[in-house]
Amino acid sequence: MIRVTRFNGSNIFLNAELIQSVEGTPDTVITLTNQIKVVVKDDPQTVVDAIIAYQQKVHTPFTRTGEK
């Protein structure tokens, strides 16, 4: 999930796996795979960076810590 900010200042969490496109027109419009569109304050690059960070975190292999 990524957090974005709506124009009224409230935060919404979106499933990054369901994001189909991110447009700057000039507002940022996120289109989900079910064609729902969400308009947010965040600029497109910030949204894309959040998606990349989410994907990197999800696909990082688990490691054991504290072993000697």
Backbone as CSV, one residue per row, in Angstrom:
resi,resn,N_x,N_y,N_z,CA_x,CA_y,CA_z,C_x,C_y,C_z
1,MET,0.849,-1.174,0.000,0.000,0.000,0.000,0.898,1.241,0.000
2,ILE,0.456,2.253,-0.700,1.155,3.535,-0.672,0.185,4.594,-0.155
3,ARG,0.737,5.597,0.515,-0.096,6.676,1.043,0.006,7.882,0.125
4,VAL,-1.147,8.423,-0.256,-1.220,9.644,-1.055,-2.183,10.599,-0.357
5,THR,-2.143,11.866,-0.759,-2.967,12.890,-0.114,-3.991,13.433,-1.092
6,ARG,-5.248,13.385,-0.688,-6.320,13.970,-1.496,-6.262,15.488,-1.372
7,PHE,-6.996,16.190,-2.217,-6.983,17.651,-2.202,-7.600,18.239,-0.943
8,ASN,-8.438,17.480,-0.243,-9.017,17.987,1.000,-8.079,17.782,2.189
9,GLY,-6.883,17.238,1.930,-5.876,17.048,2.970,-5.907,15.686,3.632
10,SER,-6.907,14.875,3.340,-6.976,13.547,3.955,-6.050,12.579,3.218
11,ASN,-5.546,11.617,3.965,-4.681,10.595,3.384,-5.519,9.402,2.960
12,ILE,-5.077,8.761,1.901,-5.710,7.527,1.436,-4.585,6.554,1.107
13,PHE,-4.811,5.295,1.420,-3.845,4.254,1.098,-4.364,3.483,-0.108
14,LEU,-3.513,3.361,-1.122,-3.882,2.644,-2.342,-3.024,1.391,-2.476
15,ASN,-3.626,0.344,-2.993,-2.893,-0.874,-3.273,-2.027,-0.624,-4.509
16,ALA,-0.719,-0.593,-4.317,0.204,-0.285,-5.415,0.129,-1.322,-6.533
17,GLU,-0.314,-2.535,-6.206,-0.430,-3.589,-7.215,-1.577,-3.315,-8.189
18,LEU,-2.513,-2.452,-7.799,-3.682,-2.185,-8.638,-3.579,-0.880,-9.419
19,ILE,-2.433,-0.206,-9.341,-2.267,1.059,-10.057,-1.886,0.767,-11.504
20,GLN,-2.695,1.280,-12.413,-2.451,1.073,-13.840,-1.639,2.216,-14.429
21,SER,-1.970,3.472,-14.029,-1.236,4.610,-14.573,-1.268,5.779,-13.601
22,VAL,-0.279,6.667,-13.779,-0.178,7.905,-13.006,0.030,9.021,-14.016
23,GLU,-0.879,10.008,-14.016,-0.812,11.106,-14.980,-0.717,12.435,-14.254
24,GLY,0.001,13.383,-14.852,0.017,14.753,-14.369,-0.687,15.617,-15.398
25,THR,-1.920,16.056,-15.116,-2.749,16.684,-16.162,-3.448,17.972,-15.761
26,PRO,-3.041,18.987,-15.139,-1.851,19.154,-14.309,-2.001,18.517,-12.939
27,ASP,-3.248,18.189,-12.516,-3.390,17.458,-11.253,-2.921,16.029,-11.468
28,THR,-2.518,15.379,-10.393,-2.085,13.994,-10.498,-3.305,13.087,-10.432
29,VAL,-3.476,12.288,-11.484,-4.601,11.355,-11.565,-4.035,9.938,-11.572
30,ILE,-4.448,9.150,-10.582,-4.040,7.750,-10.495,-5.217,6.909,-10.980
31,THR,-4.960,6.072,-11.984,-5.998,5.179,-12.497,-5.691,3.767,-12.030
32,LEU,-6.688,3.139,-11.417,-6.537,1.767,-10.946,-6.966,0.799,-12.043
33,THR,-6.633,-0.473,-11.874,-6.946,-1.466,-12.899,-8.445,-1.649,-13.111
34,ASN,-9.267,-1.246,-12.134,-10.726,-1.326,-12.295,-11.302,-0.021,-12.852
35,GLN,-10.422,0.846,-13.364,-10.752,2.126,-14.006,-11.220,3.212,-13.039
36,ILE,-11.141,2.980,-11.731,-11.419,4.042,-10.758,-10.270,5.033,-10.828
37,LYS,-10.604,6.325,-10.854,-9.592,7.377,-10.906,-9.574,8.110,-9.572
38,VAL,-8.368,8.365,-9.069,-8.182,9.078,-7.812,-7.311,10.293,-8.105
39,VAL,-7.788,11.486,-7.757,-7.028,12.721,-7.955,-6.368,13.068,-6.627
40,VAL,-5.049,13.300,-6.665,-4.297,13.546,-5.432,-3.417,14.786,-5.565
41,LYS,-2.977,15.299,-4.405,-2.083,16.464,-4.358,-0.655,16.107,-4.759
42,ASP,-0.233,14.894,-4.416,1.147,14.478,-4.642,1.502,14.574,-6.121
43,ASP,2.725,15.015,-6.404,3.128,15.102,-7.806,3.389,13.687,-8.345
44,PRO,3.301,13.505,-9.670,3.436,12.164,-10.255,4.736,11.453,-9.878
45,GLN,5.846,12.175,-9.843,7.118,11.521,-9.525,7.134,10.989,-8.096
46,THR,6.516,11.717,-7.166,6.429,11.254,-5.779,5.620,9.963,-5.697
47,VAL,4.539,9.891,-6.460,3.712,8.680,-6.480,4.507,7.514,-7.066
48,VAL,5.189,7.748,-8.169,5.992,6.690,-8.794,7.100,6.237,-7.846
49,ASP,7.758,7.173,-7.170,8.801,6.813,-6.203,8.233,5.948,-5.080
50,ALA,7.021,6.264,-4.617,6.379,5.472,-3.562,6.064,4.062,-4.059
51,ILE,5.629,3.948,-5.313,5.345,2.633,-5.894,6.628,1.815,-5.980
52,ILE,7.712,2.438,-6.435,8.999,1.740,-6.545,9.481,1.296,-5.171
53,ALA,9.399,2.175,-4.176,9.826,1.824,-2.813,9.001,0.658,-2.273
54,TYR,7.699,0.678,-2.536,6.823,-0.418,-2.108,7.259,-1.727,-2.772
55,GLN,7.462,-1.694,-4.084,7.850,-2.903,-4.815,9.187,-3.450,-4.314
56,GLN,10.145,-2.554,-4.054,11.441,-2.995,-3.550,11.299,-3.650,-2.182
57,LYS,10.461,-3.077,-1.331,10.265,-3.623,0.010,9.572,-4.981,-0.046
58,VAL,8.572,-5.103,-0.897,7.816,-6.351,-1.003,8.677,-7.473,-1.569
59,HIS,9.550,-7.154,-2.494,10.331,-8.183,-3.174,11.720,-8.396,-2.579
60,THR,11.994,-7.787,-1.436,13.259,-8.018,-0.746,13.172,-9.369,-0.048
61,PRO,14.167,-10.238,-0.241,14.097,-11.552,0.403,14.183,-11.428,1.928
62,PHE,13.490,-12.339,2.595,13.562,-12.372,4.055,14.945,-12.836,4.473
63,THR,15.474,-12.255,5.522,16.762,-12.683,6.063,16.596,-12.922,7.550
64,ARG,17.381,-13.816,8.067,17.347,-14.082,9.501,18.332,-13.149,10.175
65,THR,17.933,-12.610,11.295,18.827,-11.730,12.041,19.074,-12.322,13.411
66,GLY,20.185,-11.953,13.999,20.498,-12.392,15.351,21.146,-13.757,15.437
67,GLU,21.435,-14.396,14.305,22.097,-15.700,14.341,23.598,-15.517,14.409
68,LYS,24.241,-16.451,15.104,25.706,-16.393,15.211,26.338,-17.530,14.469
